[in-house]
Amino acid sequence: MASTSKANEPKTPTIVSFLAGGIAGGVEATATYPFEFAKVRVQLRSGSNAKPSRNPFRVIGQVYREEGIRSLYKGCSALVVGSIGKDAVRFVCFDAIKDAFHDPDTGTLTPLRNILAGMASGVVSSTFASTPAERLKTALIDDARNAKRFHSPMHAVRAIYAENGFLGLYRGFAGTTLRQSLSTGVRLGVYNILKDYEKRRDVTQSVLTTFINGGIAGTITTLTTQPFDVVKTRAQSAKGATTIEAFTSVLADAGVRGFWRGTSMRLGRTILSAGILFTVYERIVIFLNPVFR
C-alpha cells in the first residue's frame, strides 16, 4: 500500500506490491501457524462432550504431547502457499483500486473508500487464492485428528477432487469470500486510515508504529469477522459441507455464542500476524522501490 498522504507522492510499482505482499504473506503465515492450527481445532467438532480449551497454548501443548510437533504444522504448506498468493493479489488489487478511488487533490482516501478498496481486493484474493488454500488447510487439520487418510497436501487435493470434483476445492466459498472481503476491507482500511492520520500529523512511520497500526487493524478485524471464520471452518472440514449446513451445525452445537468460538485464539494470532504482515510489507517496499522505479 503506497502512501496516500500526498497527491504527488510516487506510486508503488505493481511488481513491488506483488512481491512485497507475497513475501510478507509467507513470513506471516509461517510465523503464526501454530495459533491458526489451535483455532481451527477448537472450531471443528471435537467428537466428544468435553468442552474445548480456549487457551491456545494449552491446545498447542496438548497436540504436541499427544501427536508430536509435526501435527502442529499440518496444513501449513497449504496456508503458506495460499497466503503468498492471497497477499500478493490483495496488495496489488488494493493499490490499484485505491489509486482509482483517491481524491485527485489530496491523494488520500476517505475512510469509507479505504474500506471499500480493501473489500474489493478481498473478493478477488478469495476467488483466486484464499478459498482453495483455506479448504485444503482445514481439511488437512481435520483429517489429522480423525481418519488420517491424507498422506500429503497433494494427496488431499487429488482425494478432494476425486470425491467432489473441482468445486470440492471451493467448499465454503461464500463464507470465505464474506470473511475475506470484510477482513481485508477492515484490515487494510483501518491500517491506511491510521497511516494517513499519522502522516498528516508528521508521525514517523517506524517499524514500531507500523507494527502497532497493524495490531490495531488486526484486533478490529477479528472482532467484526469471527462468525464468518467459524462458518468457513466448518464448511471446509475434511468431510465438507455447504455454507448453510455449516451455519446450522454451529447453531445446533453451541447456539449463537458458537459463532464466536475461537475468538481469543484468532485474536492473539491476528494481532501478531497483522503486525508482522504490514511491517514486513513496508520494509520490502522500501527495499524494492529503488530497484523497480
PASEKE-686128 format. One record per residue: residue in three letters; y, x, z of N, C-alpha, C in turn. Coordinates in steps of 0.02 Angstrom, whole numbers, padded with zeros to 5 digits, always signed. Example, Ala and Ser with C-alpha at 12.3 -4.5 7.8 and 13.67 -1.06 7.14 Angstrom:
// PASEKE-686128
ala-00284+00660+00390-00225+00615+00390-00165+00660+00390
ser-00112+00642+00354-00053+00684+00357+00002+00645+00394
This chain:
// PASEKE-686128
met-00059+00041+00000+00000+00000+00000+00062+00043+00000
ala+00092+00050-00056+00153+00089-00060+00206+00057-00018
ser+00252+00096+00007+00306+00069+00048+00347+00019+00008
thr+00370-00035+00041+00409-00087+00008+00479-00092+00037
ser+00502-00041+00072+00565-00047+00106+00626-00035+00062
lys+00618-00004+00004+00674+00010-00041+00654-00007-00112
ala+00700-00038-00148+00685-00060-00216+00672-00001-00262
asn+00705+00055-00251+00698+00112-00295+00645+00162-00272
glu+00607+00146-00222+00556+00192-00197+00499+00195-00248
pro+00475+00254-00265+00422+00260-00316+00358+00224-00296
lys+00326+00194-00346+00265+00157-00333+00206+00206-00325
thr+00157+00183-00287+00095+00222-00281+00054+00210-00344
pro+00033+00262-00381-00007+00252-00441-00071+00214-00426
thr-00095+00175-00474-00155+00135-00464-00215+00177-00446
ile-00223+00235-00478-00280+00278-00464-00277+00304-00392
val-00217+00315-00365-00210+00337-00296-00230+00282-00248
ser-00206+00220-00261-00226+00163-00219-00301+00155-00220
phe-00331+00161-00279-00404+00152-00286-00442+00205-00247
leu-00425+00269-00257-00461+00323-00223-00449+00322-00148
ala-00387+00313-00127-00371+00312-00056-00404+00253-00021
gly-00403+00195-00053-00436+00136-00024-00511+00145-00017
gly-00543+00173-00069-00615+00185-00066-00635+00235-00013
ile-00599+00291-00009-00614+00342+00042-00603+00314+00112
ala-00548+00279+00122-00533+00251+00188-00586+00200+00208
gly-00607+00158+00160-00658+00108+00175-00724+00140+00195
gly-00744+00193+00160-00806+00227+00176-00805+00260+00244
val-00749+00293+00261-00742+00325+00326-00743+00274+00382
glu-00705+00220+00374-00701+00167+00425-00769+00134+00437
ala-00805+00118+00383-00870+00084+00390-00921+00128+00425
thr-00922+00192+00409-00970+00238+00440-00955+00249+00514
ala-00891+00256+00530-00872+00272+00599-00884+00214+00647
thr-00879+00153+00622-00883+00094+00667-00947+00053+00658
tyr-00995+00077+00619-01052+00035+00603-01094+00011+00663
pro-01108+00052+00713-01148+00026+00769-01119-00037+00801
phe-01053-00043+00803-01022-00102+00831-01031-00163+00784
glu-01030-00150+00719-01044-00203+00671-01116-00227+00678
phe-01161-00179+00687-01232-00195+00696-01241-00240+00758
ala-01210-00221+00813-01217-00260+00875-01189-00330+00867
lys-01133-00337+00832-01102-00402+00821-01147-00447+00780
val-01177-00420+00727-01221-00459+00685-01283-00482+00723
arg-01310-00437+00764-01369-00455+00804-01354-00515+00850
val-01296-00516+00880-01277-00570+00925-01268-00635+00888
gln-01240-00631+00826-01226-00692+00788-01288-00723+00758
leu-01340-00683+00746-01402-00710+00719-01442-00743+00775
arg-01486-00789+00758-01528-00820+00809-01570-00767+00843
ser-01574-00772+00908-01610-00721+00946-01686-00731+00946
gly-01707-00791+00931-01779-00804+00931-01807-00816+01000
ser-01764-00820+01050-01786-00834+01118-01731-00874+01153
asn-01746-00896+01213-01697-00935+01251-01649-00891+01291
ala-01660-00826+01289-01618-00779+01327-01548-00778+01297
lys-01498-00779+01340-01429-00777+01318-01411-00706+01297
pro-01388-00698+01234-01373-00630+01210-01314-00599+01247
ser-01319-00534+01257-01264-00499+01291-01203-00497+01246
arg-01144-00501+01277-01082-00495+01239-01053-00425+01244
asn-01087-00381+01279-01064-00312+01286-01094-00271+01230
pro-01052-00246+01183-01079-00209+01126-01116-00147+01146
phe-01093-00113+01199-01127-00052+01221-01196-00067+01248
arg-01203-00125+01282-01269-00145+01308-01317-00161+01251
val-01292-00196+01200-01334-00212+01142-01355-00149+01106
ile-01307-00104+01095-01322-00041+01061-01373+00000+01102
gly-01363+00003+01167-01410+00040+01210-01480+00010+01209
gln-01484-00056+01210-01550-00089+01209-01586-00075+01143
val-01550-00081+01087-01581-00067+01022-01603+00006+01018
tyr-01562+00051+01043-01579+00122+01043-01643+00135+01082
arg-01649+00104+01141-01709+00115+01183-01771+00084+01152
glu-01765+00025+01124-01823-00012+01100-01843+00003+01028
glu-01793+00021+00986-01807+00028+00915-01788+00096+00886
gly-01752+00136+00925-01733+00202+00900-01664+00202+00868
ile-01636+00261+00861-01568+00268+00835-01562+00247+00762
arg-01616+00254+00724-01612+00236+00653-01600+00162+00644
ser-01624+00122+00691-01614+00050+00686-01541+00030+00691
leu-01502+00071+00728-01431+00056+00735-01393+00064+00669
tyr-01424+00097+00621-01391+00107+00557-01427+00070+00500
lys-01469+00020+00519-01499-00023+00469-01445-00060+00433
gly-01444-00056+00367-01394-00090+00327-01329-00051+00320
cys-01325+00008+00351-01263+00047+00350-01245+00069+00279
ser-01295+00094+00242-01280+00118+00174-01252+00062+00131
ala-01280+00001+00139-01256-00056+00100-01183-00071+00118
leu-01167-00069+00183-01099-00083+00204-01050-00029+00181
val-01071+00034+00185-01027+00089+00165-01012+00084+00090
val-01064+00075+00050-01053+00068-00023-01008+00008-00037
gly-01023-00048-00003-00983-00108-00012-00911-00098+00011
ser-00902-00062+00066-00834-00050+00092-00794-00006+00046
ile-00827+00044+00016-00792+00087-00032-00766+00045-00090
gly-00811+00003-00118-00790-00040-00173-00739-00092-00152
lys-00752-00124-00094-00709-00178-00070-00638-00153-00057
asp-00632-00097-00021-00565-00073-00003-00529-00041-00062
ala-00567-00011-00107-00535+00015-00168-00505-00042-00208
val-00544-00096-00216-00521-00154-00255-00463-00189-00220
arg-00469-00201-00154-00417-00240-00122-00351-00202-00113
phe-00353-00136-00104-00290-00099-00101-00256-00098-00170
val-00295-00089-00223-00267-00091-00290-00237-00159-00305
cys-00275-00212-00290-00251-00280-00303-00190-00296-00262
phe-00191-00276-00198-00134-00290-00154-00071-00257-00181
asp-00076-00194-00200-00017-00159-00225+00008-00190-00290
ala-00039-00211-00335-00019-00241-00398+00015-00309-00387
ile-00015-00350-00344+00013-00416-00329+00079-00410-00292
lys+00082-00362-00246+00142-00351-00207+00200-00330-00252
asp+00186-00288-00302+00238-00266-00348+00264-00326-00389
ala+00220-00373-00404+00240-00432-00442+00280-00481-00400
phe+00266-00483-00334+00298-00532-00290+00362-00507-00257
his+00374-00441-00257+00428-00414-00215+00497-00435-00238
asp+00544-00435-00193+00614-00450-00206+00643-00393-00248
pro+00669-00407-00308+00694-00353-00351+00754-00316-00323
asp+00790-00348-00277+00850-00316-00248+00833-00269-00191
thr+00787-00291-00148+00771-00251-00088+00705-00214-00094
gly+00661-00236-00139+00595-00204-00145+00547-00225-00091
thr+00566-00273-00048+00523-00295+00006+00492-00363-00009
leu+00442-00380+00030+00410-00445+00026+00428-00486+00087
thr+00433-00551+00079+00439-00594+00138+00372-00594+00174
pro+00370-00611+00238+00306-00615+00274+00255-00658+00239
leu+00276-00716+00213+00229-00761+00179+00201-00729+00116
arg+00243-00696+00077+00219-00664+00016+00174-00604+00032
asn+00187-00569+00086+00142-00515+00108+00072-00543+00120
ile+00069-00599+00155+00004-00629+00172-00030-00657+00110
leu+00009-00690+00065-00021-00718+00004-00048-00662-00041
ala-00012-00606-00044-00037-00550-00084-00103-00524-00057
gly-00108-00520+00010-00170-00498+00041-00226-00548+00029
met-00212-00612+00033-00264-00663+00023-00291-00660-00049
ala-00248-00652-00097-00270-00647-00167-00314-00586-00178
ser-00296-00530-00148-00337-00470-00156-00403-00478-00120
gly-00405-00517-00065-00467-00530-00030-00516-00570-00071
val-00491-00618-00109-00535-00658-00153-00567-00614-00206
val-00527-00570-00236-00553-00525-00288-00605-00477-00260
ser-00590-00448-00202-00637-00399-00173-00702-00433-00151
ser-00698-00496-00127-00758-00532-00107-00803-00546-00166
thr-00772-00563-00223-00810-00580-00283-00847-00520-00312
phe-00814-00464-00313-00842-00405-00347-00877-00355-00302
ala-00867-00359-00236-00897-00308-00193-00922-00334-00126
ser-00881-00372-00090-00897-00388-00020-00958-00432-00012
thr-00964-00486-00051-01018-00533-00039-01087-00502-00049
pro-01101-00468-00105-01167-00437-00112-01181-00385-00057
ala-01131-00345-00040-01140-00293+00011-01153-00324+00080
glu-01116-00376+00097-01125-00409+00161-01192-00445+00165
arg-01212-00476+00110-01277-00509+00106-01334-00460+00119
leu-01330-00401+00086-01382-00351+00093-01382-00321+00163
lys-01323-00305+00190-01318-00277+00257-01347-00324+00309
thr-01329-00388+00306-01351-00437+00355-01427-00448+00350
ala-01451-00452+00288-01523-00462+00278-01563-00403+00307
leu-01539-00343+00298-01574-00283+00324-01574-00283+00401
ile-01517-00301+00432-01514-00303+00505-01561-00357+00532
asp-01560-00415+00500-01602-00471+00522-01676-00453+00513
asp-01693-00424+00456-01762-00406+00442-01789-00353+00491
ala-01745-00308+00512-01767-00254+00557-01791-00280+00625
arg-01768-00339+00646-01788-00366+00711-01844-00417+00705
asn-01863-00434+00643-01914-00485+00634-01971-00459+00590
ala-01972-00479+00527-02029-00466+00483-02038-00393+00465
lys-01983-00356+00460-01984-00286+00439-02018-00277+00372
arg-02000-00319+00323-02031-00316+00257-01990-00276+00207
phe-01927-00260+00223-01886-00221+00178-01894-00147+00195
his-01915-00108+00145-01926-00036+00156-01863+00006+00146
ser-01815-00021+00108-01753+00014+00092-01703-00036+00065
pro-01639-00016+00060-01591-00062+00030-01610-00084-00040
met-01634-00038-00081-01652-00057-00150-01712-00104-00150
his-01759-00093-00105-01816-00139-00100-01793-00208-00079
ala-01744-00211-00034-01716-00275-00013-01682-00311-00071
val-01645-00273-00112-01613-00303-00171-01665-00333-00217
arg-01718-00294-00230-01771-00319-00276-01805-00381-00247
ala-01818-00380-00181-01852-00437-00150-01808-00499-00151
ile-01745-00492-00135-01699-00549-00136-01692-00576-00206
tyr-01687-00531-00255-01681-00552-00324-01744-00588-00348
ala-01803-00562-00329-01866-00593-00350-01874-00663-00319
glu-01851-00673-00259-01860-00737-00224-01807-00788-00242
asn-01745-00765-00252-01690-00813-00261-01647-00800-00323
gly-01665-00750-00363-01626-00736-00421-01560-00701-00404
phe-01517-00693-00455-01454-00658-00445-01410-00692-00392
leu-01413-00758-00390-01371-00795-00342-01394-00783-00270
gly-01455-00757-00261-01478-00741-00194-01435-00687-00162
leu-01405-00643-00203-01361-00591-00178-01292-00618-00160
tyr-01280-00681-00180-01216-00712-00166-01222-00769-00116
arg-01277-00769-00076-01283-00816-00021-01226-00804+00027
gly-01194-00858+00048-01137-00850+00094-01072-00833+00059
phe-01071-00844-00008-01010-00825-00046-00949-00863-00021
ala-00957-00928-00007-00899-00968+00015-00872-00942+00082
gly-00919-00930+00129-00898-00906+00195-00868-00836+00192
thr-00899-00794+00151-00873-00725+00144-00805-00724+00111
thr-00796-00765+00059-00733-00766+00024-00677-00795+00067
leu-00692-00848+00105-00643-00876+00151-00623-00824+00203
arg-00674-00789+00230-00660-00738+00280-00621-00681+00251
gln-00643-00657+00192-00609-00600+00160-00538-00617+00140
ser-00528-00678+00114-00462-00699+00094-00415-00702+00154
leu-00438-00735+00208-00396-00740+00267-00387-00673+00302
ser-00443-00636+00310-00439-00573+00347-00397-00522+00310
thr-00405-00518+00243-00365-00471+00205-00292-00492+00204
gly-00281-00557+00197-00213-00582+00199-00178-00566+00264
val-00213-00579+00320-00183-00566+00386-00178-00491+00398
arg-00232-00455+00384-00233-00383+00400-00180-00345+00360
leu-00183-00351+00293-00134-00315+00252-00064-00344+00260
gly-00060-00411+00267+00005-00442+00276+00039-00421+00339
val+00004-00425+00396+00034-00406+00460+00051-00331+00461
tyr+00006-00290+00434+00019-00218+00433+00083-00203+00394
asn+00092-00233+00336+00151-00220+00296+00214-00251+00325
ile+00207-00308+00359+00264-00337+00394+00289-00289+00447
leu+00242-00262+00487+00260-00214+00539+00291-00151+00508
lys+00260-00127+00454+00284-00066+00422+00354-00075+00394
asp+00367-00132+00360+00433-00146+00333+00485-00151+00389
tyr+00466-00185+00443+00511-00193+00501+00531-00124+00529
glu+00481-00081+00537+00494-00015+00565+00536+00028+00519
lys+00523+00024+00454+00561+00064+00407+00634+00042+00404
arg+00647-00024+00411+00716-00047+00412+00754-00020+00473
arg+00715-00003+00525+00746+00024+00586+00734+00099+00594
asp+00714+00130+00539+00706+00203+00537+00655+00229+00589
val+00603+00190+00600+00548+00213+00644+00503+00259+00603
thr+00491+00319+00628+00449+00367+00593+00378+00342+00586
gln+00351+00346+00524+00283+00323+00511+00234+00380+00524
ser+00220+00392+00588+00174+00445+00607+00102+00418+00607
val+00055+00463+00619-00015+00443+00624-00024+00392+00680
leu+00009+00404+00737+00003+00358+00794+00032+00289+00778
thr+00091+00288+00745+00122+00225+00727+00077+00186+00679
thr+00049+00220+00630+00005+00188+00582-00057+00160+00616
phe-00086+00198+00662-00147+00176+00697-00131+00114+00740
ile-00075+00115+00774-00057+00058+00817-00044-00005+00774
asn-00008+00004+00719+00004-00053+00674-00062-00081+00648
gly-00108-00037+00630-00173-00060+00606-00212-00096+00660
gly-00208-00070+00722-00243-00103+00778-00216-00173+00791
ile-00150-00181+00789-00119-00247+00798-00142-00294+00743
ala-00140-00270+00681-00162-00312+00625-00236-00331+00632
gly-00278-00284+00655-00349-00298+00665-00361-00350+00719
thr-00322-00347+00773-00330-00396+00827-00314-00467+00803
ile-00258-00475+00769-00238-00541+00744-00289-00566+00693
thr-00314-00521+00651-00363-00539+00600-00427-00567+00632
thr-00453-00533+00682-00515-00554+00715-00508-00623+00746
leu-00456-00634+00782-00448-00698+00819-00439-00757+00771
thr-00412-00745+00712-00400-00800+00666-00457-00813+00617
thr-00502-00765+00609-00555-00773+00557-00626-00773+00585
gln-00635-00771+00651-00701-00765+00679-00750-00820+00658
pro-00730-00885+00657-00777-00937+00637-00807-00925+00568
phe-00767-00901+00521-00792-00888+00454-00842-00830+00455
asp-00831-00781+00498-00877-00725+00504-00945-00747+00531
val-00944-00791+00580-01007-00816+00609-01047-00855+00557
val-01014-00900+00521-01048-00940+00469-01076-00895+00414
lys-01035-00846+00393-01058-00798+00342-01120-00761+00364
thr-01121-00738+00426-01179-00700+00451-01242-00743+00450
arg-01238-00805+00473-01296-00849+00472-01321-00862+00401
ala-01274-00872+00355-01293-00886+00286-01326-00827+00253
gln-01310-00766+00275-01335-00706+00242-01392-00672+00280
ser-01425-00709+00325-01483-00682+00360-01539-00667+00309
ala-01593-00636+00333-01647-00618+00288-01676-00678+00251
lys-01681-00734+00286-01707-00796+00255-01657-00827+00208
gly-01594-00823+00227-01541-00850+00186-01530-00924+00199
ala-01470-00948+00189-01453-01018+00198-01389-01032+00161
thr-01378-01097+00146-01315-01116+00116-01260-01114+00169
thr-01198-01115+00147-01143-01114+00195-01145-01175+00240
ile-01162-01234+00213-01166-01295+00253-01223-01290+00304
glu-01281-01264+00282-01337-01256+00328-01319-01208+00385
ala-01284-01153+00367-01264-01105+00418-01215-01136+00467
phe-01168-01175+00442-01119-01208+00485-01154-01256+00535
thr-01199-01297+00509-01232-01346+00553-01279-01311+00603
ser-01309-01255+00584-01354-01220+00630-01315-01189+00688
val-01256-01163+00674-01214-01135+00727-01193-01190+00774
leu-01173-01246+00746-01151-01303+00787-01207-01330+00830
ala-01268-01334+00801-01326-01359+00838-01347-01311+00893
asp-01342-01246+00881-01365-01196+00929-01318-01188+00989
ala-01253-01188+00975-01206-01170+01029-01143-01212+01032
gly-01139-01264+00990-01079-01305+00990-01020-01268+00959
val-00961-01295+00971-00900-01266+00942-00890-01194+00965
arg-00908-01179+01027-00899-01111+01053-00940-01060+01014
gly-00994-01083+00983-01036-01038+00944-01000-01005+00886
phe-00946-01037+00862-00910-01009+00806-00868-00948+00826
trp-00863-00936+00890-00828-00876+00914-00876-00826+00946
arg-00942-00835+00932-00991-00788+00959-00981-00720+00926
gly-00983-00668+00967-00975-00601+00941-00902-00580+00935
thr-00855-00622+00960-00784-00606+00954-00766-00540+00988
ser-00790-00531+01050-00772-00470+01086-00798-00408+01050
met-00858-00413+01020-00886-00356+00985-00848-00342+00920
arg-00831-00395+00885-00794-00386+00822-00723-00363+00837
leu-00694-00387+00892-00627-00368+00910-00622-00293+00923
gly-00671-00267+00962-00672-00196+00976-00678-00155+00912
arg-00720-00179+00867-00731-00143+00804-00670-00148+00759
thr-00640-00207+00752-00586-00215+00704-00522-00179+00726
ile-00511-00175+00791-00452-00137+00814-00460-00064+00794
leu-00520-00037+00807-00535+00032+00789-00537+00042+00714
ser-00570-00004+00679-00579+00003+00606-00514-00003+00568
ala-00471-00051+00590-00407-00059+00556-00363+00003+00567
gly-00365+00029+00628-00327+00090+00642-00350+00148+00598
ile-00416+00156+00594-00444+00210+00552-00428+00198+00479
leu-00438+00136+00455-00429+00119+00385-00358+00136+00361
phe-00309+00110+00396-00240+00121+00373-00217+00193+00383
thr-00240+00225+00437-00220+00294+00448-00248+00340+00394
val-00313+00332+00379-00343+00373+00326-00312+00357+00259
tyr-00301+00293+00245-00271+00273+00181-00203+00306+00171
glu-00160+00300+00221-00092+00328+00214-00093+00404+00206
arg-00139+00438+00243-00143+00511+00237-00168+00531+00167
ile-00217+00494+00141-00244+00510+00074-00191+00498+00021
val-00152+00444+00028-00098+00429-00019-00048+00486-00020
ile-00028+00509+00038+00020+00565+00043-00009+00627+00008
phe-00074+00639+00016-00106+00697-00013-00112+00692-00090
leu-00129+00631-00115-00143+00622-00186-00081+00607-00228
asn-00030+00578-00199+00029+00560-00239+00057+00616-00281
pro+00066+00677-00253+00093+00732-00294+00047+00750-00352
val-00017+00737-00345-00065+00756-00397-00060+00709-00457
phe-00050+00644-00446-00053+00595-00499+00015+00569-00523
arg+00069+00592-00492+00135+00571-00515+00164+00620-00565
